[in-house]
Amino acid sequence: MQHLGGMPFQLRQILASKTVLKIGQALDTRDSEKLLQEFGLSLVRTVDVSQVARNMGIRKTGLKNLALSVFGNCAPSLILF
């Protein structure tokens, strides 16, 4: 696999793409700043599911609680962290 600046080329393409939506949890400006400083990469087109959950009135926005909200107890194998 080809690497540029310590990051796989394909990952760099995905993160920089304006057509690929990147979904994360608890994203903050430090994440974007670190990518820019360490790899010269601007992260674009992202959605923070924690922020979406807060906007929907969900108080507990950790990944485990969000997974339970979506999947309930029907998919316990998805909630093994």
QUICOR-V776949 format. One record per residue. RES is the residue in three letters. PSI is psi in whole degrees, 0 to 359 (* if undefined). BURIAL is + if it has 24 or more other ideal C-beta (glycine too) atoms within 12 Angstrom, else -. Layout:
<<RES/PSI/BURIAL> <RES/PSI/BURIAL>>
This chain:
<<MET/133/-> <GLN/136/-> <HIS/141/-> <LEU/120/-> <GLY/32/-> <GLY/5/-> <MET/134/-> <PRO/139/-> <PHE/317/-> <GLN/321/-> <LEU/318/-> <ARG/316/+> <GLN/317/-> <ILE/312/-> <LEU/326/+> <ALA/348/+> <SER/137/-> <LYS/352/-> <THR/345/-> <VAL/123/-> <LEU/125/-> <LYS/125/+> <ILE/129/-> <GLY/177/-> <GLN/131/+> <ALA/42/-> <LEU/145/-> <ASP/176/-> <THR/336/-> <ARG/325/-> <ASP/311/-> <SER/318/-> <GLU/319/-> <LYS/317/-> <LEU/320/+> <LEU/313/-> <GLN/314/-> <GLU/331/-> <PHE/358/-> <GLY/32/-> <LEU/126/+> <SER/121/-> <LEU/123/+> <VAL/156/-> <ARG/68/-> <THR/155/+> <VAL/129/-> <ASP/111/+> <VAL/335/+> <SER/317/+> <GLN/319/-> <VAL/316/-> <ALA/316/+> <ARG/319/-> <ASN/335/-> <MET/2/-> <GLY/10/-> <ILE/125/-> <ARG/316/-> <LYS/104/-> <THR/18/+> <GLY/159/-> <LEU/318/-> <LYS/314/-> <ASN/323/-> <LEU/319/+> <ALA/318/+> <LEU/322/-> <SER/322/-> <VAL/312/-> <PHE/343/-> <GLY/211/-> <ASN/11/-> <CYS/343/-> <ALA/66/-> <PRO/334/-> <SER/339/-> <LEU/347/-> <ILE/16/-> <LEU/102/-> <PHE/*/->>
